[in-house]
């Protein structure tokens, strides 16, 4: 009987274990902050009570564009990932990259993930007006369009409530501070938690 119960506990634990990959740029990495202050780490702490065996991988790389996404998926080929939060595209917009290229790159990442049975949550991004209103509008439409195409959850704007708020950002006005990452973690959790 004890052996049966031990096996049952083991099977239950393995079913509940989840690995989340956050694939992003400096906003994911936690630019100029400690690893513990990044939003993936905040999310890991918030979820650890409910999901005891949760594993979080912070795949944030400063300066990364969506073009790096498909190749970076190869880095995690041997890792069993259950859910991926895809948070690339901000640097594309800031550099004025072609909207069609960003869309193509993000789509390629999602297709690679879905082919491996990974659930995807897409983080939307908005741009300042310095590239012009037509570019800004076209850029922001990418994310809901992709989410609809691949039937995945969408975080409408990763920096909702944080972008443009000096109290929640570092002096550069672009990267969140520790308080800002708490807000971002809550934005992400709304769409992430139902997938776990």
N, CA and C atoms as an extended XYZ file, in Angstrom:
588
Properties=species:S:1:pos:R:3:atomname:S:1:resname:S:1:resid:I:1 pbc="F F F"
N         0.832       -1.208        0.000 N   UNK     1
C         0.000        0.000        0.000 CA  UNK     1
C         0.872        1.265        0.000 C   UNK     1
N         1.931        1.237        0.826 N   UNK     2
C         2.827        2.399        0.898 CA  UNK     2
C         3.485        2.657       -0.453 C   UNK     2
N         3.871        1.563       -1.110 N   UNK     3
C         4.505        1.691       -2.430 CA  UNK     3
C         3.543        2.319       -3.423 C   UNK     3
N         2.276        1.889       -3.367 N   UNK     4
C         1.260        2.430       -4.259 CA  UNK     4
C         1.071        3.931       -4.013 C   UNK     4
N         0.989        4.324       -2.733 N   UNK     5
C         0.813        5.736       -2.386 CA  UNK     5
C         2.013        6.568       -2.815 C   UNK     5
N         3.188        6.030       -2.624 N   UNK     6
C         4.408        6.744       -3.036 CA  UNK     6
C         4.422        6.954       -4.544 C   UNK     6
N         3.996        5.929       -5.282 N   UNK     7
C         3.940        6.016       -6.734 CA  UNK     7
C         2.896        7.036       -7.172 C   UNK     7
N         1.759        7.045       -6.494 N   UNK     8
C         0.684        7.989       -6.796 CA  UNK     8
C         1.153        9.431       -6.579 C   UNK     8
N         1.857        9.675       -5.473 N   UNK     9
C         2.400       11.007       -5.162 CA  UNK     9
C         3.392       11.424       -6.246 C   UNK     9
N         4.241       10.484       -6.635 N   UNK    10
C         5.247       10.748       -7.661 CA  UNK    10
C         4.603       11.101       -8.997 C   UNK    10
N         3.586       10.352       -9.381 N   UNK    11
C         2.883       10.600      -10.642 CA  UNK    11
C         2.164       11.939      -10.612 C   UNK    11
N         1.529       12.243       -9.495 N   UNK    12
C         0.817       13.518       -9.352 CA  UNK    12
C         1.792       14.679       -9.457 C   UNK    12
N         2.936       14.549       -8.791 N   UNK    13
C         3.949       15.609       -8.817 CA  UNK    13
C         4.454       15.843      -10.234 C   UNK    13
N         4.675       14.755      -10.968 N   UNK    14
C         5.211       14.902      -12.317 CA  UNK    14
C         4.184       15.531      -13.265 C   UNK    14
N         2.904       15.271      -13.002 N   UNK    15
C         1.858       15.867      -13.837 CA  UNK    15
C         1.773       17.378      -13.577 C   UNK    15
N         1.926       17.760      -12.305 N   UNK    16
C         1.778       19.165      -11.937 CA  UNK    16
C         3.004       20.005      -12.276 C   UNK    16
N         4.173       19.386      -12.406 N   UNK    17
C         5.398       20.126      -12.686 CA  UNK    17
C         5.283       20.853      -14.019 C   UNK    17
N         5.637       22.119      -14.013 N   UNK    18
C         5.585       22.908      -15.235 CA  UNK    18
C         6.872       23.704      -15.391 C   UNK    18
N         7.325       23.814      -16.628 N   UNK    19
C         8.479       24.656      -16.931 CA  UNK    19
C         8.016       25.773      -17.850 C   UNK    19
N         8.300       27.000      -17.442 N   UNK    20
C         7.923       28.177      -18.219 CA  UNK    20
C         9.184       28.834      -18.745 C   UNK    20
N         9.227       29.063      -20.048 N   UNK    21
C        10.316       29.808      -20.669 CA  UNK    21
C         9.824       31.204      -20.995 C   UNK    21
N        10.568       32.194      -20.540 N   UNK    22
C        10.300       33.585      -20.906 CA  UNK    22
C        11.345       33.966      -21.946 C   UNK    22
N        10.939       34.071      -23.195 N   UNK    23
C        11.859       34.376      -24.286 CA  UNK    23
C        11.707       35.846      -24.639 C   UNK    23
N        12.722       36.645      -24.317 N   UNK    24
C        12.581       38.078      -24.535 CA  UNK    24
C        13.895       38.813      -24.656 C   UNK    24
N        13.825       40.099      -24.348 N   UNK    25
C        14.977       40.986      -24.467 CA  UNK    25
C        15.341       41.540      -23.087 C   UNK    25
N        15.865       42.762      -23.029 N   UNK    26
C        16.287       43.338      -21.740 CA  UNK    26
C        15.117       43.543      -20.784 C   UNK    26
N        13.905       43.721      -21.328 N   UNK    27
C        12.729       43.879      -20.464 CA  UNK    27
C        12.453       42.593      -19.690 C   UNK    27
N        12.781       41.464      -20.295 N   UNK    28
C        12.618       40.156      -19.640 CA  UNK    28
C        13.813       39.862      -18.741 C   UNK    28
N        14.994       40.178      -19.245 N   UNK    29
C        16.234       39.901      -18.519 CA  UNK    29
C        16.254       40.596      -17.158 C   UNK    29
N        15.710       41.822      -17.102 N   UNK    30
C        15.758       42.609      -15.872 CA  UNK    30
C        16.947       43.544      -15.888 C   UNK    30
N        17.053       44.324      -16.951 N   UNK    31
C        18.168       45.232      -17.202 CA  UNK    31
C        18.558       46.044      -15.966 C   UNK    31
N        19.839       45.947      -15.589 N   UNK    32
C        20.458       46.674      -14.468 CA  UNK    32
C        19.893       46.315      -13.093 C   UNK    32
N        19.104       45.262      -13.021 N   UNK    33
C        18.570       44.830      -11.732 CA  UNK    33
C        19.103       43.441      -11.404 C   UNK    33
N        18.876       43.013      -10.183 N   UNK    34
C        19.286       41.655       -9.818 CA  UNK    34
C        18.345       40.666      -10.503 C   UNK    34
N        18.812       39.442      -10.665 N   UNK    35
C        18.003       38.387      -11.302 CA  UNK    35
C        16.670       38.227      -10.573 C   UNK    35
N        16.690       38.348       -9.253 N   UNK    36
C        15.493       38.148       -8.432 CA  UNK    36
C        14.434       39.223       -8.671 C   UNK    36
N        14.844       40.387       -9.201 N   UNK    37
C        13.899       41.482       -9.412 CA  UNK    37
C        13.234       41.448      -10.787 C   UNK    37
N        13.733       40.617      -11.702 N   UNK    38
C        13.147       40.528      -13.041 CA  UNK    38
C        11.725       39.976      -12.941 C   UNK    38
N        10.888       40.297      -13.917 N   UNK    39
C         9.489       39.840      -13.808 CA  UNK    39
C         9.342       38.319      -13.863 C   UNK    39
N        10.197       37.558      -14.600 N   UNK    40
C        10.056       36.102      -14.507 CA  UNK    40
C        10.297       35.573      -13.084 C   UNK    40
N        11.247       36.175      -12.366 N   UNK    41
C        11.514       35.746      -10.980 CA  UNK    41
C        10.366       36.123      -10.053 C   UNK    41
N         9.793       37.298      -10.278 N   UNK    42
C         8.634       37.727       -9.474 CA  UNK    42
C         7.476       36.750       -9.692 C   UNK    42
N         7.259       36.381      -10.947 N   UNK    43
C         6.188       35.425      -11.273 CA  UNK    43
C         6.455       34.074      -10.622 C   UNK    43
N         7.695       33.631      -10.662 N   UNK    44
C         8.050       32.346      -10.039 CA  UNK    44
C         7.696       32.357       -8.550 C   UNK    44
N         7.997       33.450       -7.871 N   UNK    45
C         7.669       33.555       -6.435 CA  UNK    45
C         6.163       33.563       -6.211 C   UNK    45
N         5.455       34.296       -7.060 N   UNK    46
C         4.001       34.400       -6.902 CA  UNK    46
C         3.298       33.063       -7.146 C   UNK    46
N         3.844       32.250       -8.051 N   UNK    47
C         3.207       30.981       -8.402 CA  UNK    47
C         3.676       29.804       -7.551 C   UNK    47
N         4.781       29.982       -6.831 N   UNK    48
C         5.408       28.846       -6.129 CA  UNK    48
C         4.514       28.215       -5.061 C   UNK    48
N         3.579       28.970       -4.500 N   UNK    49
C         2.681       28.410       -3.486 CA  UNK    49
C         1.723       27.391       -4.102 C   UNK    49
N         1.172       27.737       -5.261 N   UNK    50
C         0.202       26.858       -5.932 CA  UNK    50
C         0.885       25.762       -6.736 C   UNK    50
N         2.028       26.092       -7.315 N   UNK    51
C         2.732       25.168       -8.217 CA  UNK    51
C         4.109       24.849       -7.634 C   UNK    51
N         4.145       23.852       -6.780 N   UNK    52
C         5.358       23.529       -6.014 CA  UNK    52
C         6.561       23.193       -6.889 C   UNK    52
N         6.318       22.514       -8.017 N   UNK    53
C         7.431       22.050       -8.845 CA  UNK    53
C         7.672       22.950      -10.057 C   UNK    53
N         7.191       24.164       -9.992 N   UNK    54
C         7.337       25.091      -11.099 CA  UNK    54
C         8.805       25.437      -11.349 C   UNK    54
N         9.184       25.472      -12.613 N   UNK    55
C        10.533       25.886      -12.992 CA  UNK    55
C        10.412       27.021      -13.993 C   UNK    55
N        11.154       28.092      -13.752 N   UNK    56
C        11.119       29.250      -14.638 CA  UNK    56
C        12.495       29.448      -15.265 C   UNK    56
N        12.504       29.644      -16.578 N   UNK    57
C        13.742       29.935      -17.306 CA  UNK    57
C        13.649       31.355      -17.831 C   UNK    57
N        14.577       32.202      -17.396 N   UNK    58
C        14.610       33.574      -17.893 CA  UNK    58
C        15.492       33.599      -19.140 C   UNK    58
N        14.839       33.612      -20.297 N   UNK    59
C        15.550       33.650      -21.572 CA  UNK    59
C        15.584       35.057      -22.141 C   UNK    59
N        15.826       36.034      -21.275 N   UNK    60
C        15.926       37.424      -21.723 CA  UNK    60
C        17.359       37.760      -22.102 C   UNK    60
N        17.542       38.381      -23.268 N   UNK    61
C        18.871       38.789      -23.737 CA  UNK    61
C        18.784       40.256      -24.154 C   UNK    61
N        19.558       41.104      -23.485 N   UNK    62
C        19.535       42.538      -23.785 CA  UNK    62
C        19.865       42.799      -25.245 C   UNK    62
N        19.082       43.671      -25.867 N   UNK    63
C        19.319       44.059      -27.255 CA  UNK    63
C        18.730       43.124      -28.289 C   UNK    63
N        18.136       42.011      -27.848 N   UNK    64
C        17.618       41.014      -28.792 CA  UNK    64
C        16.432       41.558      -29.582 C   UNK    64
N        16.397       41.197      -30.845 N   UNK    65
C        15.248       41.507      -31.692 CA  UNK    65
C        14.506       40.198      -31.989 C   UNK    65
N        13.384       40.313      -32.664 N   UNK    66
C        12.614       39.107      -32.992 CA  UNK    66
C        13.392       38.177      -33.922 C   UNK    66
N        14.342       38.737      -34.676 N   UNK    67
C        15.139       37.920      -35.602 CA  UNK    67
C        15.938       36.841      -34.880 C   UNK    67
N        16.263       37.081      -33.618 N   UNK    68
C        17.040       36.100      -32.844 CA  UNK    68
C        16.171       34.953      -32.328 C   UNK    68
N        14.860       35.157      -32.317 N   UNK    69
C        13.948       34.206      -31.694 CA  UNK    69
C        14.003       32.785      -32.222 C   UNK    69
N        13.877       32.588      -33.545 N   UNK    70
C        13.882       31.205      -34.051 CA  UNK    70
C        15.155       30.436      -33.691 C   UNK    70
N        16.314       31.086      -33.800 N   UNK    71
C        17.580       30.410      -33.455 CA  UNK    71
C        17.666       30.142      -31.959 C   UNK    71
N        17.186       31.094      -31.170 N   UNK    72
C        17.258       30.924      -29.711 CA  UNK    72
C        16.378       29.784      -29.228 C   UNK    72
N        15.340       29.480      -29.979 N   UNK    73
C        14.514       28.322      -29.616 CA  UNK    73
C        15.351       27.043      -29.623 C   UNK    73
N        16.369       27.013      -30.469 N   UNK    74
C        17.246       25.844      -30.555 CA  UNK    74
C        18.017       25.622      -29.249 C   UNK    74
N        18.299       26.713      -28.526 N   UNK    75
C        19.036       26.605      -27.252 CA  UNK    75
C        18.279       25.732      -26.256 C   UNK    75
N        16.968       25.713      -26.386 N   UNK    76
C        16.130       25.019      -25.397 CA  UNK    76
C        15.552       23.712      -25.939 C   UNK    76
N        16.153       23.215      -27.000 N   UNK    77
C        15.631       22.013      -27.657 CA  UNK    77
C        15.590       20.807      -26.723 C   UNK    77
N        16.582       20.699      -25.837 N   UNK    78
C        16.660       19.526      -24.954 CA  UNK    78
C        15.911       19.739      -23.636 C   UNK    78
N        15.320       20.913      -23.478 N   UNK    79
C        14.580       21.217      -22.257 CA  UNK    79
C        13.092       21.002      -22.496 C   UNK    79
N        12.431       20.304      -21.562 N   UNK    80
C        10.985       20.117      -21.695 CA  UNK    80
C        10.288       21.383      -21.203 C   UNK    80
N         9.734       22.117      -22.124 N   UNK    81
C         9.053       23.373      -21.799 CA  UNK    81
C         7.557       23.170      -21.988 C   UNK    81
N         6.776       23.610      -20.995 N   UNK    82
C         5.319       23.479      -21.076 CA  UNK    82
C         4.662       24.735      -21.641 C   UNK    82
N         5.162       25.889      -21.188 N   UNK    83
C         4.583       27.169      -21.604 CA  UNK    83
C         5.718       28.135      -21.922 C   UNK    83
N         5.533       28.924      -22.967 N   UNK    84
C         6.495       29.970      -23.289 CA  UNK    84
C         5.785       31.313      -23.336 C   UNK    84
N         6.371       32.296      -22.650 N   UNK    85
C         5.912       33.672      -22.776 CA  UNK    85
C         6.861       34.335      -23.769 C   UNK    85
N         6.335       34.705      -24.916 N   UNK    86
C         7.147       35.301      -25.978 CA  UNK    86
C         7.054       36.817      -25.882 C   UNK    86
N         8.176       37.432      -25.501 N   UNK    87
C         8.197       38.880      -25.268 CA  UNK    87
C         9.299       39.546      -26.089 C   UNK    87
N         9.269       39.302      -27.388 N   UNK    88
C        10.213       39.937      -28.306 CA  UNK    88
C         9.480       40.936      -29.190 C   UNK    88
N        10.226       41.899      -29.709 N   UNK    89
C         9.637       42.861      -30.642 CA  UNK    89
C         9.884       44.303      -30.272 C   UNK    89
N        10.134       44.578      -28.990 N   UNK    90
C        10.338       45.969      -28.561 CA  UNK    90
C        11.514       46.612      -29.292 C   UNK    90
N        12.631       45.890      -29.400 N   UNK    91
C        13.810       46.452      -30.076 CA  UNK    91
C        13.590       46.592      -31.585 C   UNK    91
N        12.744       45.731      -32.146 N   UNK    92
C        12.394       45.865      -33.563 CA  UNK    92
C        11.752       47.233      -33.792 C   UNK    92
N        10.781       47.544      -32.944 N   UNK    93
C        10.055       48.801      -33.081 CA  UNK    93
C        10.937       50.006      -32.856 C   UNK    93
N        11.795       49.940      -31.848 N   UNK    94
C        12.682       51.067      -31.543 CA  UNK    94
C        13.685       51.313      -32.666 C   UNK    94
N        14.018       50.254      -33.404 N   UNK    95
C        14.972       50.384      -34.522 CA  UNK    95
C        14.278       50.597      -35.864 C   UNK    95
N        12.957       50.608      -35.838 N   UNK    96
C        12.216       50.843      -37.067 CA  UNK    96
C        12.306       49.704      -38.070 C   UNK    96
N        12.461       48.482      -37.565 N   UNK    97
C        12.530       47.329      -38.467 CA  UNK    97
C        11.191       47.145      -39.179 C   UNK    97
N        11.239       46.515      -40.334 N   UNK    98
C        10.013       46.284      -41.110 CA  UNK    98
C         9.021       45.480      -40.280 C   UNK    98
N         7.798       45.956      -40.241 N   UNK    99
C         6.732       45.289      -39.495 CA  UNK    99
C         6.540       43.862      -40.000 C   UNK    99
N         6.631       43.689      -41.323 N   UNK   100
C         6.440       42.350      -41.905 CA  UNK   100
C         7.516       41.372      -41.424 C   UNK   100
N         8.750       41.873      -41.214 N   UNK   101
C         9.841       41.015      -40.725 CA  UNK   101
C         9.596       40.593      -39.284 C   UNK   101
N         9.164       41.551      -38.469 N   UNK   102
C         8.864       41.244      -37.068 CA  UNK   102
C         7.771       40.188      -36.987 C   UNK   102
N         6.740       40.373      -37.794 N   UNK   103
C         5.620       39.418      -37.792 CA  UNK   103
C         6.094       38.029      -38.231 C   UNK   103
N         6.923       37.994      -39.253 N   UNK   104
C         7.443       36.714      -39.763 CA  UNK   104
C         8.278       36.013      -38.694 C   UNK   104
N         9.144       36.771      -38.014 N   UNK   105
C        10.013       36.189      -36.993 CA  UNK   105
C         9.230       35.653      -35.796 C   UNK   105
N         8.278       36.437      -35.320 N   UNK   106
C         7.463       35.997      -34.185 CA  UNK   106
C         6.653       34.757      -34.549 C   UNK   106
N         6.139       34.747      -35.758 N   UNK   107
C         5.363       33.590      -36.229 CA  UNK   107
C         6.232       32.338      -36.266 C   UNK   107
N         7.483       32.494      -36.705 N   UNK   108
C         8.402       31.346      -36.774 CA  UNK   108
C         8.675       30.774      -35.390 C   UNK   108
N         8.839       31.652      -34.405 N   UNK   109
C         9.071       31.197      -33.022 CA  UNK   109
C         7.855       30.419      -32.519 C   UNK   109
N         6.673       30.959      -32.747 N   UNK   110
C         5.432       30.311      -32.287 CA  UNK   110
C         5.252       28.953      -32.955 C   UNK   110
N         5.518       28.889      -34.242 N   UNK   111
C         5.374       27.620      -34.964 CA  UNK   111
C         6.339       26.558      -34.430 C   UNK   111
N         7.574       26.968      -34.126 N   UNK   112
C         8.552       26.029      -33.554 CA  UNK   112
C         8.067       25.534      -32.189 C   UNK   112
N         7.535       26.459      -31.394 N   UNK   113
C         7.053       26.095      -30.060 CA  UNK   113
C         5.848       25.152      -30.157 C   UNK   113
N         4.884       25.511      -30.985 N   UNK   114
C         3.678       24.687      -31.092 CA  UNK   114
C         3.985       23.305      -31.659 C   UNK   114
N         4.983       23.220      -32.521 N   UNK   115
C         5.379       21.915      -33.070 CA  UNK   115
C         5.918       20.997      -31.971 C   UNK   115
N         6.394       21.583      -30.888 N   UNK   116
C         6.894       20.809      -29.742 CA  UNK   116
C         5.843       20.658      -28.642 C   UNK   116
N         4.635       21.124      -28.914 N   UNK   117
C         3.563       21.010      -27.921 CA  UNK   117
C         3.634       22.032      -26.809 C   UNK   117
N         4.365       23.118      -27.049 N   UNK   118
C         4.505       24.175      -26.043 CA  UNK   118
C         3.365       25.180      -26.204 C   UNK   118
N         2.688       25.481      -25.103 N   UNK   119
C         1.667       26.528      -25.120 CA  UNK   119
C         2.382       27.878      -25.164 C   UNK   119
N         1.830       28.815      -25.914 N   UNK   120
C         2.481       30.120      -26.069 CA  UNK   120
C         1.560       31.235      -25.589 C   UNK   120
N         2.148       32.159      -24.836 N   UNK   121
C         1.478       33.398      -24.452 CA  UNK   121
C         2.305       34.518      -25.081 C   UNK   121
N         1.676       35.362      -25.878 N   UNK   122
C         2.380       36.430      -26.589 CA  UNK   122
C         2.224       37.750      -25.853 C   UNK   122
N         3.352       38.434      -25.648 N   UNK   123
C         3.335       39.746      -24.990 CA  UNK   123
C         3.321       40.839      -26.046 C   UNK   123
N         2.276       41.641      -26.056 N   UNK   124
C         2.164       42.739      -27.001 CA  UNK   124
C         3.030       43.915      -26.583 C   UNK   124
N         3.362       44.750      -27.555 N   UNK   125
C         4.205       45.911      -27.294 CA  UNK   125
C         3.648       47.119      -28.043 C   UNK   125
N         3.836       48.287      -27.453 N   UNK   126
C         3.449       49.543      -28.094 CA  UNK   126
C         4.692       50.403      -28.247 C   UNK   126
N         4.642       51.332      -29.169 N   UNK   127
C         5.792       52.163      -29.487 CA  UNK   127
C         5.504       53.642      -29.247 C   UNK   127
N         6.572       54.416      -28.943 N   UNK   128
C         6.387       55.872      -28.928 CA  UNK   128
C         6.161       56.371      -30.367 C   UNK   128
N         5.862       57.638      -30.519 N   UNK   129
C         5.505       58.169      -31.844 CA  UNK   129
C         6.707       58.609      -32.680 C   UNK   129
N         7.935       58.399      -32.195 N   UNK   130
C         9.102       58.921      -32.914 CA  UNK   130
C         9.306       58.311      -34.305 C   UNK   130
N         8.721       57.136      -34.574 N   UNK   131
C         8.818       56.521      -35.905 CA  UNK   131
C         7.638       56.932      -36.803 C   UNK   131
N         6.784       57.763      -36.258 N   UNK   132
C         5.609       58.197      -37.025 CA  UNK   132
C         4.382       57.360      -36.687 C   UNK   132
N         3.237       57.984      -36.799 N   UNK   133
C         1.980       57.324      -36.420 CA  UNK   133
C         1.648       56.099      -37.282 C   UNK   133
N         1.869       56.147      -38.615 N   UNK   134
C         1.551       54.956      -39.422 CA  UNK   134
C         2.360       53.729      -38.982 C   UNK   134
N         3.661       53.933      -38.718 N   UNK   135
C         4.499       52.811      -38.287 CA  UNK   135
C         4.018       52.285      -36.936 C   UNK   135
N         3.762       53.207      -36.039 N   UNK   136
C         3.318       52.824      -34.694 CA  UNK   136
C         2.040       51.988      -34.758 C   UNK   136
N         1.083       52.440      -35.547 N   UNK   137
C        -0.190       51.723      -35.677 CA  UNK   137
C         0.011       50.336      -36.276 C   UNK   137
N         0.793       50.275      -37.365 N   UNK   138
C         1.052       48.988      -38.019 CA  UNK   138
C         1.773       48.020      -37.083 C   UNK   138
N         2.730       48.547      -36.338 N   UNK   139
C         3.502       47.717      -35.410 CA  UNK   139
C         2.600       47.113      -34.337 C   UNK   139
N         1.763       47.918      -33.751 N   UNK   140
C         0.918       47.456      -32.647 CA  UNK   140
C        -0.130       46.434      -33.087 C   UNK   140
N        -0.479       46.455      -34.377 N   UNK   141
C        -1.469       45.502      -34.892 CA  UNK   141
C        -0.905       44.089      -35.056 C   UNK   141
N         0.440       43.983      -35.092 N   UNK   142
C         1.078       42.673      -35.278 CA  UNK   142
C         0.589       41.673      -34.233 C   UNK   142
N         0.597       42.092      -32.986 N   UNK   143
C         0.420       41.166      -31.869 CA  UNK   143
C        -0.986       40.555      -31.803 C   UNK   143
N        -2.052       41.361      -31.869 N   UNK   144
C        -3.376       40.719      -31.888 CA  UNK   144
C        -3.596       39.851      -33.121 C   UNK   144
N        -3.001       40.265      -34.251 N   UNK   145
C        -3.153       39.483      -35.477 CA  UNK   145
C        -2.505       38.103      -35.335 C   UNK   145
N        -1.301       38.072      -34.781 N   UNK   146
C        -0.606       36.796      -34.577 CA  UNK   146
C        -1.347       35.935      -33.561 C   UNK   146
N        -1.793       36.551      -32.475 N   UNK   147
C        -2.511       35.807      -31.431 CA  UNK   147
C        -3.749       35.137      -31.996 C   UNK   147
N        -4.441       35.855      -32.865 N   UNK   148
C        -5.651       35.311      -33.494 CA  UNK   148
C        -5.294       34.171      -34.449 C   UNK   148
N        -4.248       34.371      -35.232 N   UNK   149
C        -3.842       33.370      -36.220 CA  UNK   149
C        -3.469       32.038      -35.565 C   UNK   149
N        -2.718       32.111      -34.470 N   UNK   150
C        -2.217       30.894      -33.827 CA  UNK   150
C        -3.052       30.451      -32.625 C   UNK   150
N        -4.153       31.168      -32.375 N   UNK   151
C        -5.074       30.830      -31.279 CA  UNK   151
C        -4.338       30.742      -29.943 C   UNK   151
N        -3.595       31.803      -29.637 N   UNK   152
C        -2.823       31.846      -28.384 CA  UNK   152
C        -3.267       33.049      -27.554 C   UNK   152
N        -2.943       32.993      -26.277 N   UNK   153
C        -3.291       34.090      -25.373 CA  UNK   153
C        -2.389       35.300      -25.637 C   UNK   153
N        -2.963       36.490      -25.459 N   UNK   154
C        -2.243       37.737      -25.708 CA  UNK   154
C        -2.269       38.627      -24.469 C   UNK   154
N        -1.096       39.078      -24.068 N   UNK   155
C        -0.986       40.152      -23.081 CA  UNK   155
C        -1.010       41.423      -23.930 C   UNK   155
N        -2.078       42.212      -23.905 N   UNK   156
C        -2.208       43.327      -24.856 CA  UNK   156
C        -0.982       44.261      -24.887 C   UNK   156
N        -0.444       44.596      -23.696 N   UNK   157
C         0.722       45.481      -23.636 CA  UNK   157
C         1.539       45.095      -22.412 C   UNK   157
N         2.728       44.560      -22.647 N   UNK   158
C         3.577       44.078      -21.551 CA  UNK   158
C         3.819       45.154      -20.494 C   UNK   158
N         3.980       46.390      -20.927 N   UNK   159
C         4.338       47.484      -20.010 CA  UNK   159
C         3.125       48.293      -19.545 C   UNK   159
N         1.937       47.704      -19.633 N   UNK   160
C         0.707       48.392      -19.208 CA  UNK   160
C         0.855       48.891      -17.768 C   UNK   160
N         0.611       50.196      -17.566 N   UNK   161
C         0.703       50.784      -16.236 CA  UNK   161
C         2.129       51.117      -15.807 C   UNK   161
N         3.108       50.760      -16.635 N   UNK   162
C         4.519       50.987      -16.296 CA  UNK   162
C         5.184       51.941      -17.285 C   UNK   162
N         4.956       51.704      -18.589 N   UNK   163
C         5.558       52.549      -19.622 CA  UNK   163
C         5.201       54.008      -19.433 C   UNK   163
N         6.220       54.863      -19.416 N   UNK   164
C         5.998       56.304      -19.281 CA  UNK   164
C         5.831       56.794      -17.852 C   UNK   164
N         5.850       55.891      -16.880 N   UNK   165
C         5.706       56.286      -15.467 CA  UNK   165
C         7.087       56.360      -14.821 C   UNK   165
N         7.594       57.569      -14.529 N   UNK   166
C         8.949       57.711      -13.972 CA  UNK   166
C         9.155       56.954      -12.656 C   UNK   166
N         8.095       56.792      -11.877 N   UNK   167
C         8.221       56.103      -10.586 CA  UNK   167
C         8.445       54.600      -10.746 C   UNK   167
N         8.115       54.067      -11.917 N   UNK   168
C         8.213       52.618      -12.133 CA  UNK   168
C         9.298       52.231      -13.130 C   UNK   168
N        10.128       53.239      -13.513 N   UNK   169
C        11.196       52.988      -14.479 CA  UNK   169
C        12.544       53.486      -13.974 C   UNK   169
N        13.589       52.942      -14.559 N   UNK   170
C        14.942       53.413      -14.284 CA  UNK   170
C        15.102       54.811      -14.891 C   UNK   170
N        16.173       55.525      -14.548 N   UNK   171
C        16.359       56.872      -15.091 CA  UNK   171
C        16.359       56.956      -16.620 C   UNK   171
N        16.651       55.835      -17.317 N   UNK   172
C        16.644       55.872      -18.792 CA  UNK   172
C        15.234       56.019      -19.362 C   UNK   172
N        14.220       55.825      -18.518 N   UNK   173
C        12.836       55.986      -18.960 CA  UNK   173
C        12.324       54.856      -19.838 C   UNK   173
N        13.137       53.832      -20.046 N   UNK   174
C        12.764       52.714      -20.924 CA  UNK   174
C        12.589       51.417      -20.150 C   UNK   174
N        13.515       51.171      -19.233 N   UNK   175
C        13.520       49.887      -18.510 CA  UNK   175
C        12.873       50.025      -17.137 C   UNK   175
N        12.036       49.078      -16.765 N   UNK   176
C        11.356       49.129      -15.460 CA  UNK   176
C        12.321       48.968      -14.294 C   UNK   176
N        11.923       49.521      -13.152 N   UNK   177
C        12.635       49.263      -11.905 CA  UNK   177
C        11.926       48.104      -11.191 C   UNK   177
N        12.374       47.791       -9.984 N   UNK   178
C        11.813       46.637       -9.267 CA  UNK   178
C        10.298       46.784       -9.061 C   UNK   178
N         9.832       47.980       -8.743 N   UNK   179
C         8.388       48.198       -8.550 CA  UNK   179
C         7.637       48.019       -9.873 C   UNK   179
N         8.263       48.469      -10.946 N   UNK   180
C         7.656       48.306      -12.264 CA  UNK   180
C         7.492       46.845      -12.641 C   UNK   180
N         8.498       46.042      -12.260 N   UNK   181
C         8.428       44.613      -12.588 CA  UNK   181
C         7.332       43.892      -11.806 C   UNK   181
N         7.000       44.396      -10.637 N   UNK   182
C         5.875       43.820       -9.883 CA  UNK   182
C         4.574       44.009      -10.674 C   UNK   182
N         4.412       45.190      -11.266 N   UNK   183
C         3.214       45.485      -12.064 CA  UNK   183
C         3.201       44.605      -13.317 C   UNK   183
N         4.351       44.496      -13.982 N   UNK   184
C         4.454       43.674      -15.193 CA  UNK   184
C         4.122       42.218      -14.878 C   UNK   184
N         4.645       41.732      -13.755 N   UNK   185
C         4.374       40.340      -13.357 CA  UNK   185
C         2.871       40.097      -13.261 C   UNK   185
N         2.149       41.048      -12.699 N   UNK   186
C         0.689       40.907      -12.588 CA  UNK   186
C         0.018       40.943      -13.964 C   UNK   186
N         0.526       41.801      -14.867 N   UNK   187
C        -0.007       41.851      -16.240 CA  UNK   187
C         0.134       40.488      -16.919 C   UNK   187
N         1.308       39.894      -16.759 N   UNK   188
C         1.617       38.620      -17.413 CA  UNK   188
C         0.809       37.485      -16.788 C   UNK   188
N         0.701       37.498      -15.474 N   UNK   189
C         0.006       36.401      -14.761 CA  UNK   189
C        -1.443       36.234      -15.191 C   UNK   189
N        -2.094       37.332      -15.547 N   UNK   190
C        -3.510       37.252      -15.964 CA  UNK   190
C        -3.690       36.294      -17.144 C   UNK   190
N        -2.722       36.283      -18.058 N   UNK   191
C        -2.820       35.427      -19.240 CA  UNK   191
C        -2.046       34.125      -19.077 C   UNK   191
N        -1.031       34.157      -18.241 N   UNK   192
C        -0.184       32.962      -18.060 CA  UNK   192
C        -0.825       31.897      -17.178 C   UNK   192
N        -1.398       32.325      -16.076 N   UNK   193
C        -1.896       31.358      -15.078 CA  UNK   193
C        -2.925       30.375      -15.652 C   UNK   193
N        -3.855       30.819      -16.513 N   UNK   194
C        -4.811       29.845      -17.064 CA  UNK   194
C        -4.148       28.735      -17.896 C   UNK   194
N        -2.921       28.951      -18.339 N   UNK   195
C        -2.238       27.953      -19.170 CA  UNK   195
C        -1.481       26.919      -18.343 C   UNK   195
N        -1.431       27.104      -17.032 N   UNK   196
C        -0.656       26.178      -16.196 CA  UNK   196
C        -1.532       25.044      -15.665 C   UNK   196
